Amino acid sequence: MHRSSFLCLLLPLTLCFEACVAEEVKPSPRSPAFTAQDVDTQIEIGYGLAIADVQGDGKLDILLADKTQIVWYENPTWKKHIIAENLTPKDNVCIAARDINGDGKCEIAVGAEWNPGDTVNSGAVFYLIPPADRTQKWEPVKLHHEPTVHRMKWVKREPNKYDLVVVPLHGRGNKNGEGEGVKVLAYQMPENPKDEWKTEVISDDMHATHNFDVIRRLDDRKKEALVIGGREGLTTALWEKGKVASVHSLEHLTYKEPLPGFGEVRLGRLDPKTIFVAGIEPMHGTHLTTYPIDLTKPNNPNPERNVITDDLQDGHALACGDLLNLGRDQIVVGWRANANKLAKVGIRLYMPDDATGKKWTPYVVDDNTMACEDLVLADLNGDKKLDIIAAGRRTKNVKIYWNDSK
């Protein structure tokens, strides 16, 4: 692990969203408008969402890691199918779904045995083997794991090679965020998924790593990289010649005045020469922040921090994408108010006023019906507009916010 300027690490990277393209496209801006649809009103917690084509019919489905069940909702009826249930005595916590072998159907992995207070014995990772009829239950294969497994995604490390990247919340034996660093692992699937999976340590010196983003490399669009958010700030990790390199790319503990670290992190684009990091600070925090990065100005270790709002109540979900065809990305943020049950919950969309990324205009997507545990963006109906999909913890619901912007 070594230090480098934030720009130097992000220079070869760009967004993983299909909506973000290298060419200049003249935008035709839309005014924000969303119509909510209930998908499920009886979930238990709704820890994590994923979007993928489960059965190869060309339609994107919704997948959910709920407290005791792993389920998917079939597009377009949103019929609920149980993939697995009661994998461990304690809760499920995360899910990764992606077509990694090119057959048009997603592969699924999940994290379970969630107990953030146990940094020694908690956690579980499963790969799920699909039956011929994918509406039936899948076969779990238990894999090696670190304690406090918390987030996971399939990541393309080589043009035709995907790893399952798993990020725990705490390091092994950690107490109050102190001690051994979080061991972020990349799992390599064998030809037979029931055989032993090789693992590779991506990063092992950050603490309280709450979430991460997968980004596409601009220098090689067939490969992806990671930006991991934690107490110390951000770490960027990418593979070169088959080996992983991770670098502290934004040091919160030495950032002008020490900052409290990231809970959520996503990357967005303002124009071809400017990207930005969006974050919720601190973990389960109140502040939505952005860090604009001018790609034409090298050697900037600490980009300007902009506070977009400081009124989030337990901010817990974040996404970036161009939902309104502005030619620059918007930020979608959700909060759950888990610590203050009297506070309102909801989702907002923030639109950049210009390409500087310093000022943003809010738009209310959901007002107090979604205690947002997680949210994702995807075009679910093929109209070339990103919709918002969210899961609510104490509101016990899954919703689609259809993008009706015109």
C-alpha positions as CSV (number, residue, x, y, z in Angstrom):
1,M,0.0,0.0,0.0
2,H,1.3,3.4,-0.9
3,R,0.1,7.0,-1.3
4,S,-0.4,8.9,-4.5
5,S,-2.5,11.8,-5.7
6,F,-6.2,11.2,-6.0
7,L,-6.1,12.3,-9.6
8,C,-3.3,9.9,-10.5
9,L,-5.3,7.0,-9.3
10,L,-8.5,8.0,-11.0
11,L,-7.1,9.2,-14.3
12,P,-7.3,5.7,-15.9
13,L,-10.9,5.2,-14.6
14,T,-14.4,6.1,-15.6
15,L,-17.9,5.2,-14.6
16,C,-19.2,1.7,-15.0
17,F,-22.7,2.9,-16.0
18,E,-23.6,2.1,-19.6
19,A,-25.2,5.6,-19.7
20,C,-21.7,7.2,-19.4
21,V,-20.0,7.1,-22.8
22,A,-16.7,8.5,-23.9
23,E,-18.2,10.5,-26.8
24,E,-19.8,13.9,-26.4
25,V,-23.6,13.6,-26.8
26,K,-25.6,16.7,-27.1
27,P,-28.0,16.5,-24.2
28,S,-31.7,17.0,-24.3
29,P,-32.5,17.7,-20.6
30,R,-35.6,16.4,-18.9
31,S,-37.5,17.7,-15.9
32,P,-37.5,15.2,-13.0
33,A,-40.7,13.2,-12.6
34,F,-41.0,9.8,-11.0
35,T,-44.0,7.4,-10.4
36,A,-43.7,5.0,-7.4
37,Q,-44.8,1.4,-7.7
38,D,-44.8,-1.1,-4.8
39,V,-43.0,-4.3,-5.6
40,D,-43.2,-5.8,-2.1
41,T,-44.7,-4.4,1.1
42,Q,-43.9,-7.2,3.4
43,I,-40.1,-7.6,3.5
44,E,-38.3,-7.9,6.8
45,I,-35.3,-5.5,6.4
46,G,-34.1,-5.4,2.8
47,Y,-30.4,-5.3,3.4
48,G,-29.2,-5.3,-0.2
49,L,-30.4,-5.0,-3.8
50,A,-29.0,-6.1,-7.1
51,I,-30.3,-5.9,-10.7
52,A,-29.6,-8.6,-13.2
53,D,-31.3,-10.9,-15.8
54,V,-32.0,-14.0,-13.7
55,Q,-33.4,-16.4,-16.3
56,G,-32.0,-15.1,-19.6
57,D,-35.2,-13.6,-21.0
58,G,-33.6,-10.3,-21.8
59,K,-35.3,-8.5,-18.9
60,L,-33.6,-7.0,-15.8
61,D,-35.0,-8.5,-12.6
62,I,-34.7,-7.2,-9.0
63,L,-32.8,-9.3,-6.5
64,L,-33.0,-8.7,-2.7
65,A,-31.0,-10.0,0.3
66,D,-33.6,-9.8,3.0
67,K,-33.2,-10.9,6.7
68,T,-33.9,-14.6,6.2
69,Q,-34.5,-14.9,2.5
70,I,-32.7,-14.3,-0.8
71,V,-35.4,-13.5,-3.4
72,W,-35.9,-12.2,-6.9
73,Y,-38.8,-10.3,-8.4
74,E,-39.5,-11.3,-12.0
75,N,-39.8,-8.5,-14.6
76,P,-42.4,-7.3,-15.6
77,T,-45.0,-8.9,-13.2
78,W,-42.6,-8.6,-10.2
79,K,-43.7,-12.0,-9.0
80,K,-41.5,-13.0,-6.0
81,H,-39.4,-16.2,-6.1
82,I,-37.4,-17.5,-3.2
83,I,-33.8,-18.3,-4.1
84,A,-32.6,-19.4,-0.6
85,E,-33.7,-19.0,3.0
86,N,-32.3,-19.5,6.5
87,L,-28.7,-19.9,5.2
88,T,-27.4,-19.1,8.7
89,P,-28.8,-18.5,12.2
90,K,-28.3,-14.7,11.8
91,D,-29.3,-12.3,9.0
92,N,-28.3,-12.2,5.4
93,V,-26.6,-8.9,4.6
94,C,-25.6,-8.5,0.9
95,I,-26.0,-9.9,-2.6
96,A,-24.0,-9.9,-5.8
97,A,-25.6,-10.8,-9.2
98,R,-24.1,-10.6,-12.6
99,D,-23.7,-12.7,-15.8
100,I,-20.0,-13.6,-15.6
101,N,-19.9,-16.4,-18.2
102,G,-21.8,-14.8,-21.1
103,D,-24.8,-17.1,-21.1
104,G,-27.3,-14.3,-20.5
105,K,-28.1,-15.5,-17.0
106,C,-26.7,-14.1,-13.8
107,E,-24.5,-15.8,-11.2
108,I,-25.4,-15.1,-7.6
109,A,-23.4,-14.9,-4.4
110,V,-24.6,-13.7,-0.9
111,G,-23.2,-12.7,2.4
112,A,-24.9,-13.8,5.7
113,E,-24.4,-14.4,9.4
114,W,-24.5,-10.6,10.0
115,N,-23.3,-9.6,13.4
116,P,-21.2,-6.4,13.3
117,G,-20.4,-6.7,17.0
118,D,-18.6,-10.0,16.6
119,T,-15.4,-9.4,14.7
120,V,-14.1,-12.9,15.3
121,N,-16.8,-15.5,14.4
122,S,-19.4,-13.7,12.4
123,G,-19.9,-13.7,8.7
124,A,-20.6,-16.1,5.9
125,V,-20.2,-16.2,2.1
126,F,-22.2,-18.4,-0.2
127,Y,-22.2,-19.1,-3.9
128,L,-25.6,-20.2,-5.1
129,I,-25.9,-22.9,-7.8
130,P,-29.0,-22.5,-9.9
131,P,-31.5,-25.3,-10.7
132,A,-32.7,-25.9,-14.2
133,D,-35.8,-23.9,-13.3
134,R,-34.5,-20.7,-11.7
135,T,-37.8,-19.9,-10.0
136,Q,-37.0,-22.8,-7.6
137,K,-34.5,-22.8,-4.7
138,W,-30.8,-22.7,-5.5
139,E,-28.1,-24.8,-3.9
140,P,-25.8,-22.9,-1.5
141,V,-22.0,-23.5,-1.5
142,K,-20.3,-22.1,1.6
143,L,-17.0,-20.3,0.9
144,H,-14.1,-19.1,3.1
145,H,-14.9,-15.8,4.8
146,E,-13.6,-13.0,7.0
147,P,-15.7,-11.8,10.0
148,T,-18.4,-9.1,9.5
149,V,-18.9,-9.7,5.8
150,H,-20.9,-6.7,4.6
151,R,-20.7,-5.8,0.9
152,M,-19.9,-7.8,-2.3
153,K,-19.9,-7.4,-6.1
154,W,-18.7,-9.3,-9.1
155,V,-15.8,-7.4,-10.7
156,K,-14.2,-7.8,-14.1
157,R,-10.5,-8.0,-13.4
158,E,-9.6,-9.2,-16.9
159,P,-11.6,-9.1,-20.2
160,N,-13.1,-12.6,-19.6
161,K,-12.4,-13.1,-15.9
162,Y,-14.6,-12.0,-13.0
163,D,-13.8,-12.1,-9.3
164,L,-16.2,-11.9,-6.4
165,V,-15.0,-9.0,-4.3
166,V,-16.1,-9.1,-0.6
167,V,-15.7,-6.2,1.8
168,P,-16.1,-6.8,5.5
169,L,-17.1,-4.0,7.8
170,H,-14.3,-4.5,10.4
171,G,-11.0,-6.2,10.6
172,R,-10.6,-9.5,12.4
173,G,-10.6,-9.0,16.2
174,N,-11.3,-5.3,15.8
175,K,-12.6,-3.4,18.8
176,N,-14.2,0.0,18.4
177,G,-12.7,0.3,14.9
178,E,-9.2,-0.2,16.2
179,G,-6.8,-3.1,15.5
180,E,-6.3,-5.2,12.5
181,G,-7.4,-3.7,9.2
182,V,-10.3,-4.9,7.0
183,K,-9.2,-7.7,4.7
184,V,-10.9,-7.1,1.4
185,L,-10.8,-10.4,-0.6
186,A,-11.2,-11.3,-4.3
187,Y,-12.6,-14.8,-4.8
188,Q,-11.7,-16.6,-8.0
189,M,-14.4,-19.1,-9.1
190,P,-13.1,-22.6,-10.1
191,E,-14.5,-24.6,-13.0
192,N,-16.5,-26.5,-10.4
193,P,-17.9,-24.0,-7.9
194,K,-18.0,-26.7,-5.2
195,D,-14.2,-26.9,-5.3
196,E,-12.0,-24.5,-3.3
197,W,-12.1,-20.9,-4.4
198,K,-8.7,-19.1,-4.4
199,T,-8.7,-15.8,-2.7
200,E,-6.5,-12.7,-3.1
201,V,-6.1,-9.9,-0.6
202,I,-7.0,-6.5,-2.3
203,S,-6.6,-4.3,0.8
204,D,-6.0,-4.9,4.4
205,D,-5.2,-1.6,6.2
206,M,-8.4,0.4,6.3
207,H,-11.0,0.3,9.0
208,A,-14.9,0.4,9.0
209,T,-15.1,-0.1,5.2
210,H,-18.8,0.4,4.7
211,N,-19.2,0.3,0.9
212,F,-17.4,0.4,-2.4
213,D,-18.0,1.2,-6.1
214,V,-17.1,-0.7,-9.2
215,I,-15.7,1.5,-12.0
216,R,-14.6,0.9,-15.6
217,R,-11.1,1.8,-16.6
218,L,-10.7,4.4,-19.3
219,D,-7.4,3.0,-20.4
220,D,-8.9,-0.5,-20.9
221,R,-12.7,-0.6,-20.9
222,K,-12.6,-4.4,-20.7
223,K,-11.3,-4.2,-17.2
224,E,-12.8,-2.7,-14.0
225,A,-11.4,-1.3,-10.7
226,L,-12.7,-0.5,-7.2
227,V,-13.0,2.5,-5.0
228,I,-13.5,1.5,-1.4
229,G,-14.8,3.9,1.2
230,G,-13.8,3.7,4.9
231,R,-12.9,5.5,8.0
232,E,-9.6,6.7,6.6
233,G,-11.1,7.9,3.3
234,L,-10.8,6.1,0.0
235,T,-8.7,3.3,-1.4
236,T,-8.5,2.6,-5.2
237,A,-7.7,-0.9,-6.3
238,L,-7.0,-2.2,-9.8
239,W,-5.3,-5.2,-11.5
240,E,-2.2,-4.9,-13.6
241,K,-0.6,-7.9,-15.3
242,G,-2.6,-10.2,-13.1
243,K,-1.7,-8.6,-9.8
244,V,-3.7,-6.2,-7.7
245,A,-2.5,-2.8,-6.6
246,S,-4.3,-0.8,-4.0
247,V,-3.5,2.8,-3.1
248,H,-4.9,5.3,-0.5
249,S,-6.3,7.8,-2.9
250,L,-8.0,10.3,-0.6
251,E,-6.7,10.5,3.0
252,H,-9.5,11.7,5.2
253,L,-7.3,11.6,8.3
254,T,-4.9,14.1,6.8
255,Y,-7.4,16.1,4.7
256,K,-6.9,19.7,5.7
257,E,-8.9,19.2,8.8
258,P,-9.4,15.5,9.7
259,L,-12.7,14.2,8.3
260,P,-14.9,11.4,9.7
261,G,-14.5,9.0,6.7
262,F,-16.9,7.6,4.1
263,G,-20.0,5.5,4.7
264,E,-21.2,5.3,1.1
265,V,-19.1,6.2,-2.0
266,R,-19.9,6.5,-5.7
267,L,-18.2,8.1,-8.7
268,G,-20.0,10.3,-11.2
269,R,-19.2,12.5,-14.3
270,L,-19.7,16.2,-14.7
271,D,-18.2,16.6,-18.2
272,P,-15.5,14.8,-20.2
273,K,-12.8,16.5,-18.2
274,T,-14.4,16.4,-14.8
275,I,-15.5,13.5,-12.6
276,F,-16.6,13.6,-9.0
277,V,-16.6,11.4,-5.9
278,A,-20.0,11.5,-4.0
279,G,-20.0,10.3,-0.5
280,I,-22.2,10.0,2.6
281,E,-20.1,11.1,5.6
282,P,-19.5,9.6,8.1
283,M,-20.9,6.0,8.1
284,H,-24.7,6.2,8.6
285,G,-24.1,9.9,8.5
286,T,-25.7,13.3,7.9
287,H,-23.5,14.8,5.1
288,L,-23.8,14.3,1.4
289,T,-20.5,15.5,-0.1
290,T,-18.8,15.8,-3.5
291,Y,-15.2,16.0,-4.5
292,P,-14.9,17.3,-8.1
293,I,-11.8,16.1,-9.9
294,D,-10.4,18.0,-12.9
295,L,-8.7,15.4,-15.0
296,T,-6.5,18.1,-16.7
297,K,-4.9,19.2,-13.4
298,P,-2.5,16.5,-12.1
299,N,-1.0,16.2,-8.6
300,N,-4.1,17.2,-6.5
301,P,-4.0,15.0,-3.5
302,N,-6.9,16.7,-1.8
303,P,-9.7,17.9,-4.1
304,E,-12.2,20.5,-2.8
305,R,-14.8,19.1,-0.5
306,N,-18.4,20.4,-1.1
307,V,-21.2,19.7,1.3
308,I,-24.4,19.3,-0.7
309,T,-26.6,18.8,2.4
310,D,-26.0,18.0,6.1
311,D,-29.6,17.0,7.0
312,L,-29.6,13.3,6.2
313,Q,-30.9,11.1,8.9
314,D,-28.8,8.0,8.8
315,G,-27.8,8.2,5.2
316,H,-27.4,4.7,3.9
317,A,-27.9,4.6,0.1
318,L,-26.2,6.4,-2.8
319,A,-26.1,6.2,-6.6
320,C,-24.9,8.4,-9.5
321,G,-26.2,8.5,-13.0
322,D,-27.7,10.7,-15.7
323,L,-31.4,10.1,-15.1
324,L,-32.4,13.4,-16.7
325,N,-30.2,13.4,-19.8
326,L,-28.4,16.5,-18.7
327,G,-25.0,15.4,-20.0
328,R,-23.7,15.2,-16.5
329,D,-24.6,12.8,-13.7
330,Q,-27.1,13.4,-10.9
331,I,-26.8,12.0,-7.3
332,V,-29.6,9.9,-5.8
333,V,-29.4,9.6,-2.0
334,G,-31.6,7.7,0.5
335,W,-31.7,7.7,4.3
336,R,-33.4,5.4,6.8
337,A,-33.6,7.4,10.1
338,N,-32.9,4.2,12.0
339,A,-31.6,6.0,15.1
340,N,-34.4,8.6,15.2
341,K,-37.7,6.9,14.5
342,L,-39.5,10.3,14.6
343,A,-37.5,11.7,11.7
344,K,-38.7,11.6,8.1
345,V,-37.2,9.1,5.7
346,G,-36.9,9.3,1.9
347,I,-35.0,9.7,-1.3
348,R,-33.8,12.8,-3.0
349,L,-32.2,13.4,-6.4
350,Y,-29.6,16.2,-6.6
351,M,-29.0,17.9,-10.0
352,P,-25.7,19.8,-10.6
353,D,-26.2,23.4,-11.4
354,D,-23.2,23.4,-13.7
355,A,-20.0,21.4,-14.6
356,T,-18.1,22.6,-11.5
357,G,-20.1,20.3,-9.2
358,K,-20.1,22.8,-6.4
359,K,-23.9,23.6,-6.2
360,W,-26.7,21.1,-6.6
361,T,-30.5,21.5,-6.8
362,P,-32.6,18.9,-4.8
363,Y,-35.7,17.1,-6.0
364,V,-37.8,15.0,-3.7
365,V,-38.3,11.5,-5.1
366,D,-39.8,9.9,-1.9
367,D,-41.2,11.8,1.0
368,N,-41.4,9.6,4.1
369,T,-42.5,6.2,2.6
370,M,-39.1,4.7,2.1
371,A,-36.7,4.1,5.0
372,C,-33.9,3.6,2.5
373,E,-31.6,0.7,3.3
374,D,-30.3,0.4,-0.3
375,L,-31.0,1.7,-3.7
376,V,-29.8,1.1,-7.3
377,L,-30.3,2.6,-10.7
378,A,-31.4,0.6,-13.8
379,D,-33.5,0.9,-16.9
380,L,-36.2,-1.7,-16.1
381,N,-38.5,-1.1,-19.0
382,G,-36.2,-0.4,-21.9
383,D,-37.1,3.3,-22.4
384,K,-33.5,4.3,-22.1
385,K,-34.1,6.2,-18.8
386,L,-32.6,5.1,-15.5
387,D,-35.3,4.1,-12.9
388,I,-34.7,4.1,-9.1
389,I,-35.1,0.8,-7.2
390,A,-35.1,1.0,-3.4
391,A,-35.6,-1.2,-0.3
392,G,-36.8,0.2,3.0
393,R,-35.8,-1.1,6.4
394,R,-38.5,-0.1,8.8
395,T,-41.0,0.7,6.1
396,K,-40.5,-3.0,5.0
397,N,-40.9,-2.3,1.3
398,V,-39.4,-2.6,-2.1
399,K,-40.3,0.1,-4.7
400,I,-39.6,1.1,-8.2
401,Y,-39.6,4.8,-8.9
402,W,-40.3,4.9,-12.7
403,N,-38.5,7.6,-14.5
404,D,-41.3,9.6,-16.2
405,S,-39.0,12.7,-16.8
406,K,-39.7,14.5,-20.0
